[in-house]
Amino acid sequence: MSDQAKKQHNNILLAIAGFVTVVAIVALIGFLALGRNPDVIQGEMEVEEYRVSSKVPGRILELRVQEGDYVKAGDTLAIIEAPEVEAKMTQAKSAVDAASAIELMARNGARKEQIQTARQLLEQAKAGLEIAEKSYNRVQQLYDEEVVSAQKRDEAEALYKSAQAQAKAAQSQYEMALNGARQEERQAASATVGQARGAVQEVTSYIRETVQVAQMDGEVTDVYPKVGELVGTGTPIMSIAMMDDLWATFNIREDQLKGVQVGAEVTVTLPALDKEMKMKVFHMKDKGSFAVWKATKASGQYDQKTFEVKARPTEKLDGIRPGMSVLLNK
């Protein structure tokens, strides 16, 4: 190759190298001028749920809803068969009847036959007292006249006092029959009735638990048992998501928190719906760290923590579902 050809070849290489250098410089300037793409923070839609469970064990007799159904407060969800509770109700009602009968007997007092018998005994005792009194007076008069001995007078006096005691006892029995039971016995009978009725109310509350109803509006997300299966006390039967209480949760580094604070409004994008919406931050919490926080002075950097940020939609948007991704552009 001649010198002229080599020189021409070198000039071409220099031109190419110069062009590449210019292109690289222009690209670098453009990158620095336009800056990096904004960070995209991804979160997830969440919803509050509550579980439906029963206070009484039993067998699932009927399921009125299935997964995906929307229910309102008061709607019947499931029916549980609990024959043991029904048997307890029969026992409780029988206890109320027995206690009520005892209370009625205590309030009404003795029967008419008992009162009549007590009256006859009282009249008999009074008659005996009258005879004893007359006999004692005669003997006392004869004793005063020294006709009978002191022994006869003492015997007549003893009979008289005995008749007095019998008359008082008969009077007390008659008054007791008229008055019936004592006040304390009436109060005890009334308390027994109240206790039995309380047992009925308790069993009634358990019977109401055999029919499970929705406590709040929402969507049935999971149904756990099948019809015919046994469930224990407190065993979850189904879960219901309160779709009116949706929020998004983000995990954000503290260097990305600029403009994000409780009460602030942010704009997010839902890729599944290809729509934007406004959300209001209502919760911020330090997620903690696994290392001791310290400044890195050598490089001018520092350890960064992550915060949990929650935000609720400020407006209703149809189609939002729990679990959807949410993008927060910064």
Sequence and secondary structure as in RCSB ss.txt:
>XXXX:A:sequence
MSDQAKKQHNNILLAIAGFVTVVAIVALIGFLALGRNPDVIQGEMEVEEYRVSSKVPGRILELRVQEGDYVKAGD
TLAIIEAPEVEAKMTQAKSAVDAASAIELMARNGARKEQIQTARQLLEQAKAGLEIAEKSYNRVQQLYDEEVVSA
QKRDEAEALYKSAQAQAKAAQSQYEMALNGARQEERQAASATVGQARGAVQEVTSYIRETVQVAQMDGEVTDVYP
KVGELVGTGTPIMSIAMMDDLWATFNIREDQLKGVQVGAEVTVTLPALDKEMKMKVFHMKDKGSFAVWKATKASG
QYDQKTFEVKARPTEKLDGIRPGMSVLLNK
>XXXX:A:secstr
  HHHHHHHHHHHHHHHHHHHHHHHHHHHHHHHH     EEEEEEEEEEEEEE SS EEEEEE   TT EE TT 
EEEEEE HHHHHHHHHHHHHHHHHHHHHHHHHH S HHHHHHHHHHHHHHHHHHHHHHHHHHHHHHHHHTT S H
HHHHHHHHHHHHHHHHHHHHHHHHHHHHH S HHHHHHHHHHHHHHHHHHHHHHHHHHTTEEE SS EEEEEE S
 TT EE TT EEEEEEEEEEEEEEEEEEGGG TT  TT EEEEEETTTTEEEEEEEEEEEE   SS   EETTTT
EE   EEEEEEEESS  TT  TT EEEEE 
